[in-house]
Amino acid sequence: MFFRQVLNEDLGCASYFIADGGEAAVVDPKWEIEEYLRIAEENGLRIAHILETHNHADHLSGHGRLAEATGAVIHISKDAGVEYEHEPLSDGDVIEAGDVRIKTVATPGHRPEHVSFPRRGYGSRRSTLPHSAPTNEHNRDSL
């Protein structure tokens, strides 16, 4: 399994690049998408999914730009009230990126529509997300 944290140094926000079996998901992409495209190209990966944990009022998300550049599907909570093209997420939904299974857990609080992707929710027959992987500021066991 491939896992990389991508930081937005200006805002102190993190996004995550997760892949296995040649297919990747990006969680909470920053506006500047070039780093995700470079990671994918350097590692022979196709970005197929973009996961948003919530609507971001503190920075501009790059989900639209990344979807346009890659053809990836944007996933966000069914409660987000967004008008752009996306696949709505509900508690318990699973997204498959190659051989990685990413489970959605509704975690309202930071925002009413907030979802998390717990480290223990990642898995496949071949791999799981390492427990030493960085976590977010809202839930120490989730991305």
Summary of the structure (lengths in Angstrom):
residues: 143
radius of gyration: 13.7
end to end distance: 16.0
largest distance: 37.7
contacts: 447
relative contact order: 0.18
helix: 14%
strand: 36%
